[in-house]
Amino acid sequence: MGNAIRYPKTDDMDIEDLLETFDSADVDSTDSDNALNMAIYGRAYEYIYVKEGENELVTRSLEPENTFIVYDDSIEQKPLFAVYYYQTKDDVTEESYYRAQVVTENLQYSMSLREQKKESEEGVPHNLEGLPIIEYRNNRYMVGDYEQQISLIDAYNSLMGNRVNDKEQAIESILVLYGAALADTPEEAREAMQILREEGLLELPKDASAEFLKNVLDEATVEVLRKALKEDIYTFSHVPNLSDENFAGNTSGVAMEFKLLGLEMITKTKERYYIKSLHKRIQIFASYYNWSQIYENAKAIIPQFSRGLPKNLLELSQIISNLKDKVSLRQLISLLPFVEDPDAEIKALEKEKETAQEEPTFSQNLPYEESVTDGQSEVLGEAESSEDGSGDGPGRANRKATQRNPQASK
């Protein structure tokens, strides 16, 4: 969700007011937070409410760990109510307790859950159509993007942590002396160790030796295991390793699409479930602002997602050129990643064409017969013949004029 979701305009209904309301509600930031929660927890929750002191709707992404929705046991699994709870603290007694917001299709309840008592307020109408807390699912089973690879990630982190610990232990290794003693008493030993740390020198008898006692890891074996774990994490998560040399071996557009096929299938699934919840958001906004046409045809609005991957603009321009007069101009312009609003771009093109047509033209390249009449031709011929001092007459002048304007001879 690096790029904002685009909502294409249709000829059947005007959604300009809806888009302006989405901008004021800052839905782009909410979409970004929802995408992050979906990737981590496998689900996200969005709360739509009326801003305090105003009549405008705003959106906020709730913490999935503190939010849940209860559905009925029918095959349609209709939502009954949603709960959002959080921990707070009493300023007077410094007692920690939980507060909960419970919302249904029509009412909203505020509750305080303490150890000895439970406080509940009467339901207040929230004046919104349907449940104002929307659930966004990452997939059918609400599994996070890397949830199934957590064991591999933990093993990778443990391996890298052991390598770091091994280097630290090498610095703090135990010094072992053979055939010699550092001191006779503990006090002398501590003094000798202090001198050893400061000076870095140790004097030993002829047959004595010293070495550090440490557990050395086989770096070659550890590196093989590290690469295997890293490769398995990318493989089982269906995400290509962009830093891999094999990935950059073939950079053509088709080859890149095949390498990203697994990731693309996962992304399409995420988009399908996200669009389903976006239609609920559109209906809530349309119902609150009395946009009956948008409310009844919310599913006709198809949100468009754009990838954050780099694009081959040269190849894309060739595709657009080949599809000219075969696909609508708006659809072709929407393929360009740097154009955020295709409709505004089309209006800008039309305005440029109108401006170019309104600019005055100072010279026109017209054929010779259209620019010079017969009478003017005779006068021009006589003038040219008199200047050249020859008596060839108008015929010579006409031949010269024809030579100067080859288009007239055709």
RONU-661237 format. One record per residue (C-alpha): residue number from 1; x, y, z. Coordinates in pm, 1 decimal, padded with zeros to 6 digits. Layout:
// residues N
[node NUM; [X; Y; Z]]
...
***
This chain:
// residues 410
[node 1; [00000.0; 00000.0; 00000.0]]
[node 2; [00288.3; 00231.4; -00076.1]]
[node 3; [00079.0; 00417.0; -00334.7]]
[node 4; [-00262.8; 00558.7; -00256.2]]
[node 5; [-00569.8; 00373.2; -00382.2]]
[node 6; [-00730.0; 00533.7; -00686.4]]
[node 7; [-01103.2; 00541.3; -00747.5]]
[node 8; [-01176.5; 00577.7; -01121.3]]
[node 9; [-01465.3; 00799.9; -01216.2]]
[node 10; [-01756.5; 00653.8; -01409.1]]
[node 11; [-02006.4; 00804.2; -01649.3]]
[node 12; [-02300.4; 00659.2; -01456.6]]
[node 13; [-02245.2; 00850.4; -01131.0]]
[node 14; [-02046.3; 01140.4; -00994.2]]
[node 15; [-01806.2; 01043.9; -00714.1]]
[node 16; [-01619.8; 01374.6; -00691.9]]
[node 17; [-01779.8; 01457.6; -00354.8]]
[node 18; [-01689.8; 01112.7; -00224.7]]
[node 19; [-01325.3; 01154.2; -00322.6]]
[node 20; [-01306.5; 01496.6; -00157.2]]
[node 21; [-01458.6; 01352.5; 00159.5]]
[node 22; [-01206.3; 01068.6; 00156.1]]
[node 23; [-00925.9; 01323.5; 00133.8]]
[node 24; [-01056.5; 01519.9; 00431.2]]
[node 25; [-01099.5; 01195.8; 00629.2]]
[node 26; [-00735.6; 01101.7; 00553.6]]
[node 27; [-00827.2; 00753.3; 00433.8]]
[node 28; [-00486.0; 00711.0; 00267.4]]
[node 29; [-00312.4; 00699.8; 00605.0]]
[node 30; [-00574.9; 00459.8; 00734.7]]
[node 31; [-00522.8; 00233.6; 00433.2]]
[node 32; [-00149.5; 00228.2; 00497.5]]
[node 33; [-00201.0; 00134.3; 00864.4]]
[node 34; [-00455.0; -00130.6; 00767.5]]
[node 35; [-00212.2; -00288.8; 00521.3]]
[node 36; [00057.9; -00307.1; 00789.3]]
[node 37; [-00176.4; -00469.2; 01042.0]]
[node 38; [-00297.7; -00716.0; 00781.4]]
[node 39; [00059.1; -00819.2; 00701.5]]
[node 40; [00143.2; -00870.6; 01070.5]]
[node 41; [-00178.7; -01001.5; 01226.1]]
[node 42; [-00367.5; -01125.6; 00919.7]]
[node 43; [-00648.7; -00878.5; 00980.5]]
[node 44; [-00711.8; -00508.4; 01037.1]]
[node 45; [-00995.3; -00306.2; 01188.3]]
[node 46; [-01109.1; 00038.3; 01081.6]]
[node 47; [-01328.6; 00263.2; 01292.9]]
[node 48; [-01544.4; 00524.4; 01118.1]]
[node 49; [-01689.1; 00791.2; 01344.4]]
[node 50; [-01810.1; 01150.8; 01345.1]]
[node 51; [-01537.9; 01393.5; 01444.5]]
[node 52; [-01605.2; 01556.2; 01779.4]]
[node 53; [-01746.7; 01906.5; 01744.2]]
[node 54; [-01791.5; 01867.6; 01368.3]]
[node 55; [-02017.9; 01686.5; 01125.5]]
[node 56; [-01746.2; 01522.5; 00917.8]]
[node 57; [-01655.0; 01155.8; 00916.3]]
[node 58; [-01301.5; 01042.2; 00992.7]]
[node 59; [-01136.3; 00701.5; 00991.8]]
[node 60; [-00885.1; 00536.3; 01220.0]]
[node 61; [-00709.7; 00201.2; 01216.1]]
[node 62; [-00753.6; 00013.9; 01545.7]]
[node 63; [-00511.0; -00226.7; 01709.4]]
[node 64; [-00602.7; -00583.9; 01606.4]]
[node 65; [-00486.1; -00714.2; 01945.1]]
[node 66; [-00755.9; -00505.7; 02119.2]]
[node 67; [-01040.6; -00536.3; 01867.1]]
[node 68; [-01276.1; -00813.6; 01761.1]]
[node 69; [-01611.5; -00856.4; 01584.4]]
[node 70; [-01878.7; -01110.4; 01677.7]]
[node 71; [-02071.0; -01271.4; 01389.8]]
[node 72; [-02387.5; -01478.0; 01392.4]]
[node 73; [-02385.5; -01851.0; 01319.7]]
[node 74; [-02565.3; -01826.3; 00985.1]]
[node 75; [-02400.9; -01912.3; 00655.5]]
[node 76; [-02371.9; -01541.4; 00573.1]]
[node 77; [-02195.4; -01467.5; 00903.7]]
[node 78; [-02350.9; -01127.3; 00954.5]]
[node 79; [-02172.7; -00904.2; 01209.9]]
[node 80; [-02362.5; -00857.3; 01535.4]]
[node 81; [-02138.3; -00614.8; 01724.8]]
[node 82; [-01776.8; -00505.1; 01755.2]]
[node 83; [-01564.6; -00443.1; 02064.9]]
[node 84; [-01260.1; -00222.2; 02104.7]]
[node 85; [-01098.3; -00224.7; 02450.3]]
[node 86; [-00789.8; -00061.7; 02595.6]]
[node 87; [-00618.1; -00022.9; 02931.5]]
[node 88; [-00618.5; 00311.2; 03109.4]]
[node 89; [-00537.2; 00450.0; 03453.3]]
[node 90; [-00738.5; 00644.0; 03708.4]]
[node 91; [-00569.2; 00977.1; 03780.3]]
[node 92; [-00696.7; 00986.8; 04140.5]]
[node 93; [-00655.8; 00630.8; 04265.5]]
[node 94; [-00388.0; 00536.6; 04010.2]]
[node 95; [-00583.6; 00217.9; 03950.5]]
[node 96; [-00541.5; 00047.7; 03615.1]]
[node 97; [-00857.9; -00075.4; 03448.6]]
[node 98; [-01002.3; -00147.6; 03105.7]]
[node 99; [-01241.6; 00060.6; 02903.0]]
[node 100; [-01440.9; -00087.5; 02617.8]]
[node 101; [-01633.6; 00058.4; 02327.5]]
[node 102; [-01910.2; -00171.0; 02202.6]]
[node 103; [-02086.5; -00076.6; 01878.6]]
[node 104; [-02382.8; -00235.5; 01705.7]]
[node 105; [-02557.2; -00142.2; 01383.4]]
[node 106; [-02741.4; 00142.9; 01555.9]]
[node 107; [-02599.1; 00208.7; 01903.9]]
[node 108; [-02268.1; 00265.7; 02075.6]]
[node 109; [-02192.7; 00168.0; 02436.1]]
[node 110; [-01906.7; 00278.2; 02662.5]]
[node 111; [-01804.0; 00046.0; 02947.1]]
[node 112; [-01550.6; 00051.5; 03231.4]]
[node 113; [-01428.0; -00285.8; 03357.6]]
[node 114; [-01282.6; -00268.1; 03708.2]]
[node 115; [-01197.5; -00542.6; 03955.5]]
[node 116; [-01498.1; -00497.6; 04181.4]]
[node 117; [-01755.1; -00329.6; 03961.0]]
[node 118; [-01859.1; -00273.7; 03605.7]]
[node 119; [-01981.4; 00063.7; 03483.6]]
[node 120; [-02189.0; 00085.9; 03168.8]]
[node 121; [-02349.2; 00378.9; 02993.8]]
[node 122; [-02670.0; 00372.2; 02796.4]]
[node 123; [-02647.3; 00317.7; 02425.5]]
[node 124; [-02604.8; 00627.8; 02211.0]]
[node 125; [-02703.0; 00629.3; 01840.8]]
[node 126; [-02398.5; 00667.1; 01617.7]]
[node 127; [-02610.2; 00772.1; 01313.6]]
[node 128; [-02416.5; 00552.0; 01073.9]]
[node 129; [-02543.3; 00283.7; 00841.0]]
[node 130; [-02435.0; -00058.3; 00960.3]]
[node 131; [-02146.6; -00150.2; 01186.3]]
[node 132; [-01896.5; 00140.7; 01196.2]]
[node 133; [-01603.2; -00095.2; 01266.7]]
[node 134; [-01496.7; -00273.7; 00947.9]]
[node 135; [-01280.6; -00584.7; 00937.8]]
[node 136; [-01015.3; -00616.6; 00665.2]]
[node 137; [-00893.2; -00972.1; 00609.9]]
[node 138; [-00553.0; -01054.5; 00470.1]]
[node 139; [-00683.5; -01382.2; 00329.6]]
[node 140; [-00950.7; -01640.0; 00399.7]]
[node 141; [-00780.9; -01775.7; 00711.7]]
[node 142; [-00661.7; -01433.5; 00836.4]]
[node 143; [-00296.9; -01542.1; 00836.6]]
[node 144; [-00020.4; -01281.6; 00831.2]]
[node 145; [00228.1; -01253.8; 00549.0]]
[node 146; [00514.5; -01410.7; 00745.1]]
[node 147; [00323.1; -01596.0; 01017.3]]
[node 148; [00400.7; -01939.0; 00870.7]]
[node 149; [00771.3; -01853.8; 00847.7]]
[node 150; [00812.7; -01739.7; 01209.1]]
[node 151; [00996.5; -02060.3; 01306.5]]
[node 152; [01246.7; -02010.6; 01023.0]]
[node 153; [01291.6; -01645.1; 01115.4]]
[node 154; [01349.3; -01737.0; 01480.8]]
[node 155; [01608.7; -01997.2; 01377.1]]
[node 156; [01784.3; -01739.4; 01158.9]]
[node 157; [01789.1; -01484.1; 01440.6]]
[node 158; [01916.3; -01744.3; 01687.4]]
[node 159; [02196.5; -01844.8; 01453.0]]
[node 160; [02305.7; -01485.9; 01395.7]]
[node 161; [02280.5; -01416.9; 01768.2]]
[node 162; [02506.3; -01712.1; 01846.1]]
[node 163; [02763.4; -01582.7; 01599.0]]
[node 164; [02767.6; -01246.8; 01773.8]]
[node 165; [02787.4; -01414.1; 02114.6]]
[node 166; [03077.6; -01624.8; 01992.0]]
[node 167; [03272.4; -01311.8; 01901.6]]
[node 168; [03193.5; -01155.4; 02238.2]]
[node 169; [03300.8; -01470.7; 02421.1]]
[node 170; [03627.2; -01469.1; 02229.6]]
[node 171; [03701.0; -01129.0; 02381.0]]
[node 172; [03600.5; -01242.6; 02730.2]]
[node 173; [03763.0; -01587.7; 02713.2]]
[node 174; [03926.6; -01753.6; 03015.0]]
[node 175; [04305.6; -01751.5; 03023.3]]
[node 176; [04457.2; -02093.5; 03104.3]]
[node 177; [04818.8; -02127.2; 03223.5]]
[node 178; [05018.2; -02450.6; 03187.8]]
[node 179; [05325.3; -02508.5; 03411.1]]
[node 180; [05297.0; -02175.7; 03588.6]]
[node 181; [05085.1; -01987.5; 03838.7]]
[node 182; [04976.1; -01628.5; 03806.5]]
[node 183; [04998.5; -01567.7; 04184.2]]
[node 184; [05006.3; -01747.0; 04516.7]]
[node 185; [04715.7; -01567.5; 04683.8]]
[node 186; [04382.5; -01433.2; 04551.0]]
[node 187; [04490.6; -01075.8; 04623.5]]
[node 188; [04810.0; -01118.2; 04423.7]]
[node 189; [04613.0; -01287.0; 04145.0]]
[node 190; [04370.9; -00991.1; 04114.9]]
[node 191; [04665.6; -00750.9; 04109.9]]
[node 192; [04840.0; -00957.9; 03842.9]]
[node 193; [04523.6; -00970.4; 03629.1]]
[node 194; [04489.0; -00593.4; 03652.8]]
[node 195; [04848.8; -00550.0; 03535.5]]
[node 196; [04783.0; -00800.5; 03255.2]]
[node 197; [04481.5; -00602.2; 03132.6]]
[node 198; [04671.9; -00273.4; 03139.0]]
[node 199; [05006.8; -00387.8; 03000.3]]
[node 200; [04900.7; -00682.9; 02787.4]]
[node 201; [05219.6; -00872.0; 02878.8]]
[node 202; [05268.1; -01202.5; 03058.3]]
[node 203; [05605.3; -01341.7; 03173.1]]
[node 204; [05620.8; -01723.6; 03199.3]]
[node 205; [05891.3; -01982.6; 03280.9]]
[node 206; [06068.5; -02166.3; 03002.8]]
[node 207; [05844.1; -02475.5; 02983.4]]
[node 208; [05516.7; -02295.9; 03062.1]]
[node 209; [05246.1; -02191.8; 02813.8]]
[node 210; [04918.9; -01998.0; 02807.0]]
[node 211; [04604.5; -02004.6; 02590.5]]
[node 212; [04243.6; -01887.5; 02594.9]]
[node 213; [03968.9; -02138.0; 02663.9]]
[node 214; [03688.0; -02077.3; 02413.9]]
[node 215; [03426.2; -02257.3; 02207.7]]
[node 216; [03492.0; -02182.3; 01841.2]]
[node 217; [03210.0; -02221.3; 01587.1]]
[node 218; [03280.9; -02356.1; 01241.6]]
[node 219; [03220.4; -02043.2; 01031.8]]
[node 220; [03190.0; -02240.4; 00706.7]]
[node 221; [02915.2; -02462.9; 00845.4]]
[node 222; [02737.3; -02168.1; 01003.3]]
[node 223; [02743.5; -01974.9; 00674.1]]
[node 224; [02593.6; -02269.7; 00483.1]]
[node 225; [02313.3; -02296.0; 00739.1]]
[node 226; [02252.3; -01921.0; 00727.9]]
[node 227; [02214.4; -01918.9; 00349.2]]
[node 228; [01982.7; -02220.4; 00361.2]]
[node 229; [01756.0; -02055.7; 00620.2]]
[node 230; [01749.4; -01729.2; 00428.0]]
[node 231; [01660.7; -01905.4; 00103.8]]
[node 232; [01382.8; -02105.7; 00271.6]]
[node 233; [01230.5; -01789.6; 00419.3]]
[node 234; [01204.8; -01630.8; 00075.3]]
[node 235; [01088.7; -01953.3; -00090.5]]
[node 236; [00805.7; -02040.8; 00148.3]]
[node 237; [00683.8; -01681.0; 00171.8]]
[node 238; [00673.1; -01656.0; -00211.5]]
[node 239; [00870.9; -01332.9; -00201.5]]
[node 240; [01171.2; -01304.1; -00437.6]]
[node 241; [01505.9; -01198.4; -00300.9]]
[node 242; [01574.2; -00874.2; -00486.6]]
[node 243; [01939.8; -00876.8; -00381.1]]
[node 244; [01998.4; -01222.0; -00529.5]]
[node 245; [02232.7; -01231.5; -00828.7]]
[node 246; [02007.7; -01483.2; -01005.8]]
[node 247; [01711.9; -01246.9; -00976.3]]
[node 248; [01889.8; -00968.2; -01165.2]]
[node 249; [02018.6; -01204.7; -01434.7]]
[node 250; [01727.5; -01141.6; -01670.7]]
[node 251; [01571.0; -00797.6; -01642.4]]
[node 252; [01316.6; -00818.4; -01925.4]]
[node 253; [00958.2; -00735.8; -01840.5]]
[node 254; [00820.3; -01086.4; -01897.6]]
[node 255; [01101.5; -01252.1; -01700.5]]
[node 256; [01044.6; -01015.3; -01407.3]]
[node 257; [00672.1; -01093.7; -01409.2]]
[node 258; [00738.9; -01467.7; -01391.9]]
[node 259; [00976.6; -01420.6; -01099.4]]
[node 260; [00713.8; -01211.9; -00920.6]]
[node 261; [00427.2; -01449.6; -01004.5]]
[node 262; [00396.5; -01598.0; -00653.7]]
[node 263; [00402.3; -01255.8; -00489.8]]
[node 264; [00150.5; -01126.9; -00744.5]]
[node 265; [-00096.7; -01405.1; -00662.0]]
[node 266; [-00072.8; -01326.9; -00290.0]]
[node 267; [-00119.1; -00956.4; -00360.1]]
[node 268; [-00426.7; -01022.2; -00575.4]]
[node 269; [-00583.7; -01215.8; -00288.2]]
[node 270; [-00514.6; -00929.3; -00047.6]]
[node 271; [-00666.4; -00681.6; -00294.7]]
[node 272; [-00982.4; -00888.9; -00341.1]]
[node 273; [-01054.3; -00900.6; 00032.1]]
[node 274; [-00960.4; -00534.3; 00075.4]]
[node 275; [-01199.3; -00420.1; -00199.0]]
[node 276; [-01480.8; -00611.0; -00030.7]]
[node 277; [-01430.6; -00407.6; 00287.6]]
[node 278; [-01379.3; -00083.3; 00095.2]]
[node 279; [-01731.3; -00114.1; -00044.8]]
[node 280; [-01860.7; -00116.8; 00315.0]]
[node 281; [-01665.0; 00202.6; 00383.0]]
[node 282; [-01814.7; 00365.1; 00072.6]]
[node 283; [-02167.2; 00268.6; 00180.2]]
[node 284; [-02118.8; 00413.7; 00528.9]]
[node 285; [-01993.2; 00743.6; 00387.2]]
[node 286; [-02265.9; 00755.1; 00121.0]]
[node 287; [-02539.7; 00683.9; 00375.1]]
[node 288; [-02417.3; 00954.0; 00614.7]]
[node 289; [-02396.1; 01222.6; 00343.5]]
[node 290; [-02719.2; 01108.7; 00170.1]]
[node 291; [-02558.7; 01006.5; -00158.4]]
[node 292; [-02826.1; 00757.8; -00257.7]]
[node 293; [-02684.6; 00678.6; -00601.1]]
[node 294; [-02340.0; 00596.6; -00463.0]]
[node 295; [-02491.8; 00395.2; -00177.4]]
[node 296; [-02696.9; 00177.2; -00412.3]]
[node 297; [-02411.8; 00130.2; -00661.9]]
[node 298; [-02115.6; 00110.1; -00426.0]]
[node 299; [-01994.4; -00214.2; -00582.3]]
[node 300; [-01977.8; -00044.1; -00922.3]]
[node 301; [-01683.0; 00159.6; -00792.1]]
[node 302; [-01376.3; -00056.9; -00848.6]]
[node 303; [-01070.5; 00071.4; -00656.9]]
[node 304; [-00739.6; 00049.4; -00839.9]]
[node 305; [-00417.2; -00052.0; -00664.4]]
[node 306; [-00076.2; 00038.9; -00805.1]]
[node 307; [00241.2; -00148.4; -00725.5]]
[node 308; [00545.9; 00018.8; -00578.0]]
[node 309; [00781.6; -00179.7; -00802.0]]
[node 310; [00999.5; 00002.5; -01057.8]]
[node 311; [00848.5; 00033.0; -01405.6]]
[node 312; [01008.6; 00011.3; -01749.2]]
[node 313; [00874.9; 00339.8; -01887.6]]
[node 314; [01016.7; 00280.1; -02236.0]]
[node 315; [00840.5; -00054.1; -02267.2]]
[node 316; [00524.1; 00096.7; -02120.4]]
[node 317; [00527.8; 00383.7; -02371.4]]
[node 318; [00557.0; 00133.3; -02657.1]]
[node 319; [00257.0; -00057.6; -02526.0]]
[node 320; [00053.8; 00263.7; -02504.5]]
[node 321; [00156.2; 00358.8; -02858.7]]
[node 322; [00050.9; 00018.1; -02994.0]]
[node 323; [-00285.8; 00035.3; -02817.5]]
[node 324; [-00369.2; 00382.5; -02946.6]]
[node 325; [-00717.7; 00399.5; -03107.0]]
[node 326; [-00786.5; 00050.0; -02969.9]]
[node 327; [-00825.0; 00138.5; -02600.6]]
[node 328; [-00973.7; 00453.0; -02449.0]]
[node 329; [-00736.8; 00741.4; -02380.4]]
[node 330; [-00824.1; 00740.9; -02013.3]]
[node 331; [-00731.5; 00375.1; -01976.7]]
[node 332; [-00398.8; 00431.5; -02152.0]]
[node 333; [-00312.6; 00730.5; -01934.1]]
[node 334; [-00399.7; 00534.4; -01620.5]]
[node 335; [-00119.1; 00290.4; -01709.3]]
[node 336; [00140.8; 00559.9; -01647.7]]
[node 337; [00270.2; 00528.2; -01289.5]]
[node 338; [00348.2; 00899.3; -01253.0]]
[node 339; [-00009.0; 01010.2; -01338.1]]
[node 340; [-00225.1; 01011.9; -01025.7]]
[node 341; [-00545.9; 01151.7; -01180.8]]
[node 342; [-00610.1; 01038.4; -01542.3]]
[node 343; [-00919.1; 01259.4; -01574.5]]
[node 344; [-00724.3; 01569.8; -01476.3]]
[node 345; [-00451.9; 01474.3; -01723.1]]
[node 346; [-00706.7; 01441.7; -02006.4]]
[node 347; [-00847.6; 01785.6; -01923.5]]
[node 348; [-00495.9; 01930.8; -01927.9]]
[node 349; [-00433.3; 01779.1; -02273.1]]
[node 350; [-00758.8; 01921.2; -02408.8]]
[node 351; [-00674.6; 02263.0; -02266.1]]
[node 352; [-00332.6; 02256.7; -02433.5]]
[node 353; [-00492.7; 02171.7; -02768.5]]
[node 354; [-00743.0; 02457.6; -02734.0]]
[node 355; [-00464.4; 02699.5; -02644.1]]
[node 356; [-00259.2; 02588.7; -02944.3]]
[node 357; [-00554.9; 02643.6; -03179.1]]
[node 358; [-00624.3; 02991.2; -03040.5]]
[node 359; [-00268.1; 03113.6; -03099.0]]
[node 360; [-00240.7; 03345.4; -03409.4]]
[node 361; [-00067.3; 03209.6; -03720.0]]
[node 362; [00169.6; 03454.3; -03891.3]]
[node 363; [00254.7; 03250.0; -04203.5]]
[node 364; [00097.6; 02968.7; -04397.6]]
[node 365; [00268.4; 02741.3; -04648.9]]
[node 366; [00006.0; 02743.2; -04925.0]]
[node 367; [00048.9; 02608.9; -05279.6]]
[node 368; [00160.0; 02860.7; -05540.3]]
[node 369; [-00170.6; 02855.3; -05735.6]]
[node 370; [-00369.7; 02934.1; -05419.4]]
[node 371; [-00143.0; 03216.6; -05304.2]]
[node 372; [-00094.3; 03394.2; -05641.3]]
[node 373; [-00383.6; 03485.3; -05872.7]]
[node 374; [-00358.6; 03495.9; -06250.8]]
[node 375; [-00342.7; 03873.6; -06262.4]]
[node 376; [-00074.2; 03881.8; -05997.0]]
[node 377; [00119.8; 03616.0; -06187.3]]
[node 378; [00131.4; 03828.1; -06503.5]]
[node 379; [00244.5; 04135.5; -06313.7]]
[node 380; [00505.3; 03930.8; -06130.7]]
[node 381; [00627.2; 03786.1; -06460.2]]
[node 382; [00663.2; 04126.7; -06624.4]]
[node 383; [00849.2; 04263.1; -06323.5]]
[node 384; [01093.2; 03971.2; -06316.1]]
[node 385; [01156.6; 03986.5; -06689.8]]
[node 386; [01229.7; 04357.3; -06674.3]]
[node 387; [01470.5; 04305.3; -06385.6]]
[node 388; [01657.1; 04029.5; -06571.2]]
[node 389; [01673.4; 04240.6; -06889.1]]
[node 390; [01534.7; 03959.1; -07105.7]]
[node 391; [01230.5; 03961.6; -07335.1]]
[node 392; [01098.8; 03617.0; -07261.3]]
[node 393; [00778.0; 03764.6; -07117.2]]
[node 394; [00538.1; 03615.7; -06871.9]]
[node 395; [00620.9; 03258.6; -06970.8]]
[node 396; [00975.0; 03285.7; -06836.8]]
[node 397; [00842.4; 03439.6; -06516.2]]
[node 398; [00595.6; 03156.8; -06473.0]]
[node 399; [00871.6; 02899.4; -06525.8]]
[node 400; [01088.4; 03071.2; -06263.0]]
[node 401; [00797.9; 03079.0; -06023.5]]
[node 402; [00739.2; 02710.6; -06085.8]]
[node 403; [01103.3; 02634.2; -06014.0]]
[node 404; [01089.4; 02826.8; -05689.0]]
[node 405; [00772.0; 02644.1; -05588.9]]
[node 406; [00803.6; 02280.2; -05692.3]]
[node 407; [00463.9; 02206.3; -05543.3]]
[node 408; [00299.9; 02418.9; -05815.0]]
[node 409; [00453.8; 02202.8; -06089.3]]
[node 410; [00288.3; 01901.0; -05940.8]]
***
